[in-house]
Amino acid sequence: MCQSGRHTDALQLFDQMTDQSGYFPNARFLSFLSGSCATAGLLDAAAALLSKASQFGCSIEAYAYNKLMGLFIGRGRVQDAVALFEGWIQGRVYSPDVWSFNVVIKGVCKVGDVQKALELVERMDEFGCSPDTVTHNILVNGLCRAKEVSKGREVLRRLQRDGVCMPNVVTYTSVISGYCKTGRMEDAMAVYDDMVACGTSPNLVTYNVLINGYGKAGNMGSAVAVYQQMILRRCLPDVVTFSSLIDGYCRCGQLDDAMKIWAEMSQYHIQPNAHTFCIIIHTFCKQNRSGEALHFLKKMNMRTDIAPQVFIYNPVIDVLCKGGKVDEANMILMEMEEKGCRPDKYTYTILIIGHCMKAGGASSSWKDPSPVTQSVDISVAV
């Protein structure tokens, strides 16, 4: 029945077997049935089965519980996962391992509940578990994402001081990223220097985080210096590296330098992605250079691997309407709709006012109705 996808019938038969006939499953069968239900998306049914393990005299491996909690968290049901975990350990249904705690700690960090994460780390000792490198990486990353970078760095320092569980490049990069996101570039570089001095080699993500941070701070000299150091260390750049540099130059109004970086991408056989195109197109639009913006929009549309996004089209339509080129703006609207990209309220607002201004012959007195040019950010995953 499970293999045929008839899980509801299988569960009814299981209840008949255990409740009416008095036959109890063994650990292997109970683990299979729970896992099959979980894979089919019946998470609550899977949890109910595992919760009855002690009632059936079964000792289920922690792996099954950990996997199910991970699925709950993956579905956005973090609180349910935490409740199950706490209920299971309180009822002594199973003995959690380090992975069990790591799964739950990652879940609560994901929703920003770092206080709960710290409490869970403190409880690990009760079950004979010690936080490992993964635990600390999850915790440090969670603290930094919750803008508690100082606490994240304190955890990092404690790891360095104790020497039992040494930090790795992920630990350091999480703290560096936290400082970069808050504009504290001196602190970010201090952690970077500390990492190198301790013998831990920075990776591509580390360099991308620093370059992006300096670019957003408007310090392109330092961003380029990090980029050069990256090349010297034989760490090859990727599209995020170049997009961050281009974004930094565009923020500083140095479009010529941004275009040099654009050209440099081809030397590494790297293709710009949607974010890269978006940055360039937005910048040309801000400078009222609609011709160049249209040129790059056409180049992007020739790429079959890039899905059109409304926030890329809106600035182009906006700059055309401001320049009185409403007919061209309408053509862009038709083009985006043909590509399956639906206009939003900003698109319609731009076009409505553009047509009104054209009808009134007052295109030169255009005033922005709303913030149609949405901000562009380069996401750097840590």
C-alpha positions in Angstrom: 0.0 0.0 0.0 2.8 2.4 0.8 4.6 1.6 -2.4 1.4 2.3 -4.2 0.9 5.7 -2.5 -2.1 4.5 -0.5 -0.7 5.7 2.9 -4.2 6.4 4.4 -5.2 2.8 3.8 -1.9 1.6 5.1 -2.3 3.6 8.3 -5.8 2.3 8.8 -4.6 -1.3 8.4 -1.8 -0.6 10.8 -4.2 0.7 13.4 -6.3 -2.4 12.9 -3.2 -4.6 13.4 -2.1 -2.8 16.6 -5.4 -1.8 18.2 -7.7 -4.7 17.3 -5.5 -7.7 16.7 -2.8 -6.8 19.3 0.2 -7.3 17.0 3.0 -4.8 17.6 5.5 -3.8 14.9 9.2 -4.2 15.3 11.6 -1.3 15.1 12.5 -1.8 11.5 8.9 -1.9 10.3 7.8 1.1 12.4 10.8 3.1 11.1 9.9 2.1 7.5 6.2 3.1 7.8 7.1 6.4 9.5 9.7 7.2 6.8 7.3 6.4 4.0 4.7 8.7 5.4 7.2 11.5 5.9 8.4 11.1 2.3 4.8 11.3 1.2 4.4 14.6 3.1 2.3 13.1 5.9 4.5 14.6 8.6 2.0 14.5 11.4 1.2 10.9 10.8 4.9 10.1 10.8 5.5 11.9 14.0 2.6 10.1 15.7 4.0 6.8 14.7 7.5 7.6 16.1 5.9 8.9 19.3 4.4 5.4 19.9 7.8 3.6 19.6 8.1 3.1 23.4 4.5 1.9 23.6 5.3 -0.8 21.0 8.6 -1.6 22.8 10.6 -0.4 19.8 14.0 1.3 20.0 14.2 3.5 16.9 17.5 5.0 15.7 17.9 8.7 16.3 18.4 9.1 12.5 14.7 8.6 11.9 13.7 11.3 14.4 16.3 13.7 13.1 15.2 13.3 9.5 11.6 13.9 10.4 12.4 17.1 12.4 14.5 18.3 9.4 11.4 17.8 7.2 9.2 19.8 9.6 11.7 22.6 9.6 12.0 22.4 5.8 8.3 23.0 5.6 8.6 26.1 7.8 7.1 24.3 10.8 9.9 25.1 13.2 7.8 25.4 16.3 6.2 22.0 15.6 9.7 20.5 15.3 10.8 22.0 18.6 7.7 20.8 20.3 8.2 17.3 19.0 11.8 17.3 20.0 11.1 18.5 23.6 8.2 16.1 23.9 10.3 13.1 22.7 13.2 13.8 25.0 10.9 14.5 28.0 9.1 11.3 27.4 12.4 9.5 26.8 11.1 8.2 23.5 14.6 8.4 22.1 18.1 9.5 23.1 19.1 12.6 21.0 22.6 12.8 19.5 24.6 15.8 18.3 22.9 15.7 15.0 19.5 15.9 16.7 20.5 19.1 18.5 22.1 20.6 15.3 18.9 20.1 13.4 16.7 21.8 16.0 19.3 24.6 16.7 19.5 25.3 12.9 15.7 25.5 12.8 15.3 28.0 15.6 18.2 30.1 14.2 16.4 30.1 10.9 13.5 31.9 12.4 15.7 34.2 14.4 15.2 32.7 17.9 18.8 32.7 18.9 18.0 32.7 22.6 16.3 29.3 22.2 19.3 28.2 20.2 21.6 29.1 23.1 19.4 27.3 25.6 19.5 24.1 23.4 23.3 24.3 23.3 23.4 24.5 27.1 21.1 21.4 27.3 23.3 19.2 25.2 25.4 18.1 28.2 22.4 16.5 29.8 22.3 13.9 27.1 26.1 13.3 26.9 26.5 15.4 23.8 29.1 18.0 23.1 28.7 20.8 20.6 30.8 20.1 17.5 32.1 22.4 14.7 28.7 22.2 12.9 26.9 23.2 16.1 29.1 26.2 16.6 28.9 27.2 12.9 25.1 27.1 13.1 25.1 29.1 16.3 27.6 31.7 15.1 25.8 32.1 11.8 22.4 32.5 13.6 23.7 35.1 16.0 25.3 37.1 13.1 22.1 36.9 11.0 20.1 38.2 14.0 22.5 41.2 14.1 24.1 39.9 17.3 27.6 39.9 15.7 29.4 40.7 19.0 28.0 37.5 20.6 28.9 35.6 17.5 32.5 36.8 17.7 32.6 35.9 21.4 31.7 32.3 20.5 34.4 32.4 17.9 37.0 33.6 20.5 35.9 31.0 23.0 36.5 28.3 20.4 39.9 29.7 19.7 40.7 29.9 23.5 39.4 26.4 24.4 41.0 24.6 21.5 38.7 21.6 21.9 36.6 22.3 18.8 38.5 24.6 16.5 36.7 27.1 14.2 36.9 26.6 10.5 36.5 28.9 7.5 32.6 28.8 7.8 32.8 30.0 11.4 35.1 32.9 10.5 33.2 33.8 7.4 29.9 34.0 9.3 31.3 36.6 11.7 32.9 38.5 8.8 29.6 38.5 6.9 27.8 39.8 10.1 30.2 42.7 10.4 30.0 43.5 6.6 26.2 43.6 6.7 26.3 46.2 9.5 29.0 48.2 7.7 31.7 47.5 10.3 34.4 46.8 7.7 37.4 47.3 10.1 36.0 44.6 12.4 35.4 42.4 9.4 39.0 42.7 8.3 40.3 42.2 11.8 38.5 38.8 11.9 39.8 38.1 8.4 43.4 38.8 9.5 42.9 36.7 12.6 41.7 33.8 10.5 44.7 34.0 8.2 47.1 34.3 11.2 45.5 31.1 12.7 46.3 29.2 9.5 42.7 29.0 8.2 42.6 29.8 4.5 39.7 32.0 3.3 37.5 30.6 0.6 35.5 32.1 -2.3 32.6 33.0 0.0 34.9 34.9 2.4 36.3 37.0 -0.4 32.9 37.7 -1.9 31.5 38.8 1.5 34.3 41.3 1.9 34.2 42.6 -1.6 30.4 43.1 -1.3 30.8 44.8 2.1 33.4 47.2 0.8 31.3 47.9 -2.3 28.2 48.8 -0.3 30.4 51.0 2.0 31.6 52.9 -1.1 35.2 51.9 -0.5 36.1 50.5 -3.9 39.9 50.8 -3.3 39.6 48.2 -0.5 37.2 46.1 -2.5 39.7 45.9 -5.4 42.5 45.2 -2.9 40.6 42.2 -1.6 39.9 41.1 -5.2 43.6 41.3 -6.1 44.5 39.4 -2.9 42.0 36.7 -3.9 43.6 36.3 -7.3 47.1 36.1 -5.8 45.9 33.3 -3.5 44.7 31.4 -6.6 41.1 31.6 -5.5 39.1 32.0 -8.8 36.3 34.6 -8.8 32.7 33.7 -9.7 29.7 35.7 -10.9 29.0 36.9 -7.4 32.5 38.4 -7.2 32.1 40.4 -10.4 28.5 41.4 -9.6 29.7 42.8 -6.2 32.5 44.8 -7.8 30.1 46.1 -10.6 27.5 47.0 -7.9 30.1 48.8 -5.8 31.3 50.9 -8.8 27.8 51.7 -9.8 26.9 52.9 -6.3 29.9 55.2 -6.5 28.8 56.5 -9.9 31.9 55.0 -11.6 30.1 53.4 -14.5 33.2 53.3 -16.7 35.0 51.2 -14.1 31.9 49.0 -13.7 32.0 48.3 -17.5 35.7 47.4 -17.3 34.8 44.7 -14.7 32.0 43.6 -16.9 34.5 43.1 -19.7 36.9 41.3 -17.4 34.3 38.6 -16.6 34.8 37.1 -20.1 38.5 36.5 -19.3 37.4 34.0 -16.7 34.6 32.6 -19.0 32.0 33.8 -16.6 28.5 34.8 -17.8 26.6 37.7 -16.1 23.5 36.5 -14.3 20.1 38.3 -13.8 21.5 40.3 -10.8 24.5 41.5 -12.9 22.3 42.7 -15.7 19.9 44.3 -13.2 22.6 46.4 -11.6 23.9 47.7 -15.0 20.4 48.3 -16.4 19.3 50.2 -13.2 22.4 52.3 -13.2 22.0 53.4 -16.9 18.3 54.2 -16.1 19.3 56.3 -13.1 21.6 58.3 -15.4 18.8 58.7 -18.0 20.8 56.7 -20.6 17.8 54.8 -22.0 19.7 53.6 -25.1 22.4 51.8 -23.1 19.7 50.4 -20.8 17.8 49.0 -23.7 20.9 47.5 -25.2 21.7 45.5 -22.1 18.0 44.5 -21.7 18.1 43.1 -25.2 21.3 41.2 -24.4 19.7 39.8 -21.3 16.6 38.7 -23.2 18.8 36.8 -25.7 19.8 34.5 -22.8 17.5 31.5 -22.5 18.9 30.7 -19.0 17.8 34.0 -17.4 14.1 34.3 -16.4 12.8 37.8 -16.9 11.9 39.7 -13.7 9.5 42.7 -13.4 11.9 44.7 -11.3 14.4 44.7 -14.1 11.9 45.9 -16.7 10.3 48.6 -14.5 13.3 51.1 -14.5 13.5 50.8 -18.3 9.8 51.6 -18.7 10.2 54.4 -16.2 13.1 56.1 -17.9 11.4 55.8 -21.3 8.2 57.4 -20.0 10.2 60.2 -18.4 11.8 60.9 -21.7 8.4 61.0 -23.4 9.0 57.7 -25.2 5.7 56.2 -24.1 5.3 54.1 -27.3 8.6 52.5 -26.7 7.6 51.8 -23.1 4.5 50.1 -24.3 6.6 47.9 -26.6 8.7 46.9 -23.6 5.5 46.0 -21.7 4.4 43.8 -24.6 7.8 42.2 -24.7 7.9 41.3 -21.0 4.3 39.9 -21.2 5.3 37.7 -24.2 8.1 36.3 -22.0 5.7 35.4 -19.3 6.7 38.2 -17.0 3.7 39.8 -15.4 3.6 43.6 -14.8 3.0 44.7 -11.2 1.4 47.9 -9.7 4.6 49.9 -10.3 4.6 49.0 -14.0 1.0 50.2 -14.4 1.6 53.4 -12.4 4.5 54.3 -14.5 2.6 53.8 -17.7 -0.6 55.5 -16.6 1.3 58.7 -15.6 3.5 58.4 -18.7 0.4 58.4 -20.9 -1.2 61.3 -18.9 2.0 63.4 -19.3 2.1 62.7 -23.0 -1.5 63.6 -23.5 -0.9 66.8 -21.6 2.3 67.6 -23.4 4.2 68.0 -20.1 6.6 65.1 -20.1 9.3 67.5 -18.9 7.5 68.1 -15.6 7.4 64.4 -14.7 7.4 63.6 -11.0 8.0 60.2 -9.6 4.7 58.7 -8.3 6.4 56.1 -6.3 9.7 54.3 -5.7 9.5 52.3 -8.9 13.2 51.6 -9.0 13.4 48.8 -6.5 16.8 48.4 -4.7 19.1 45.7 -5.9 21.1 43.6 -3.5 23.7 41.0 -4.2 23.0 38.0 -2.0 26.0 36.2 -0.6 25.2 32.9 0.9 27.3 31.8 3.9 
